[in-house]
Amino acid sequence: MNFAKYLLETFEFNSRTNKNLLDKIRQLPEPEECIRHFSHLINSQYKWMARIIHDPEAPAMSWWDPVYPLDQLGIEWEKSLQPWLKLLGSKTEKELSVEVEFIGYDGGTWAASPGDIALQLNYHSIHHRAQIQMLIRKQNVEPDFVDYIGTRYRKLS
């Protein structure tokens, strides 16, 4: 499997899993902290894309704000995801490895490849999804099985 295809499949897995997680968040008596983490994942996708396309507003964008209303999380997730799917579907492996410069947290110029940024977003999603799963369990709601292997393995007998 080539790298671009791997990244697309990983984004698609994360998207399906995160959307399923939203269904669980909607069942919570106190969903606020889960909403905050989910909003952070959306904002991260927006901010990293803004950095890649050299949006002059990127340095001022927050990783944590805005916090979206629960009924808007699915819509905002899709809006933040689509540019990534488009980018990954249109670039060659070589293009995904060419570093782009961006203004970092300290105002300095930094560089990273779109491929590495895409990996970061996916790994970061896994990290916060685990936190959300813990927050769900703390509210005495059984979290769903969200492991990748659950989408791949099959019982033989």
N, C-alpha and C positions, 0 to 999 in steps of 0.2 A: 504494500500500500504506500502511495506517495504521501508526503508530508501535508500537502494542501488537502487531500482527501481525508487524512487522519484528523486534521483540524476541523473540517466541516462536520465529520461524524461526531467529534467530541462536542462541538457546539450544539448539534442537534440532540445528542444525548442529554446534555445539561439543560437544554430548553425543555424537553419533554419532562424531565425529572423535576425541574423547578416549577413547571406549570402544575404538575401533580401535587407538589408541595403547597402550592397556593390553595388547592382544594382543602387541604388539611388545615391551613392557617385560617381559612374561613370558618372552621368549626370551633375555633378556640374562644373561650370566654374572655381572654385578655390577649388579643393578637398584636398589640402595639410594638413590642420588641421584635417580633418576627417581621412585621411590616417594615420596621427600620432597617433590619439586615437585608431584606429583599430589595428595598429601595436603594440601598448601598450597592448591590450588585448591578442594578440598572444604571445608576449614576456612574459606576466604574466603566461600564461599556460605553456610555456616552462620552465620558472624559477621555478615555484612551483613544477613541475614534477621533475626537476633536484634536487631540495631540497629533495623530497621524496625518490628518488633513490640514494641519497648521491653522486651525481656527484661532483667531486672535483672542477669543474669549476663554480658551482652554485653561490658561493658568488660574483664572478666577473661579472656574467651576469647582464645586464642592464634591468630595467623595461621598458625603453623607446627606446632603440636602439637595433637592427637596425630599421630604418623606411623602410618598404618594398615598392617596386614600386607598384603602383595601380594594375597593371596586375598580380602581384604575391600574392596579399592579400588572394584571395580565396584558392590558393594552400597552402600557409603558414598556413592559418586558419585550413585547414584539417590536415596538418602535426602536428600542435600543439594540435589538438583535439583528434586525434586517440589514443594516449597513455592514455588519461583520460577515454575514452570510454572503452578501454581494461581493465584498472585498476578497474573501477567501475563495469564492468561486471564480473570480476573474484574474487571479494572480498565479503565476508559475511558482514552482518551488524556489527558483533563483530569486524572483521578485520578492517573495516572502522573507528571504534572508538578507535583503539589502536594508541596512539600517536607515531609520528616519530620525531626524533631530526634533527635539521638542523642548519646551521650557519645563523644567522640573519643579519640585516642591520648594526648592531654595532659590528659584529665579535663575538658576544656571542652565546652560544648554547641556542636554543629555541626549543619548542616542540608544536606540534598541531596534531590533527588527520587528516587523509586523508579525512574523511567525512566533517570536518569543513573547510578544505582547498578547497574542491570541492564547498561547499556552498559559500565561499568567492569569488571564481572565477565566479560563476554564478551571485551573487549579484553585483560584480564589473563590470561585463559585462552590467548589467542593468543600472548601474550608467553612464558608458561611452556611452552606446547607447543613453541615454537621452541627453547627451552633444552633440553627433553627430547629433541627431535630431534637436537640437537648431541651430547648425552650418548650417545644411541644410536649415532650415527656414530663417536664416539670408541672404542666397543667393537667396531668393525669389523662392525657390523650395518647393513644398508641401511635407512634409515628410509622409511616410506611417504610417498607424495604426499598432503599434507594441506591443500592450498590450496582455498579455497572454490570457486574457478572450476572445479575438477575435478568438482564436483557439479552444475555448471550448463551447461558448454559441451557441444557435440555436433559431431561430424564430419559434414560434408555430402557430401564425396566422397573 
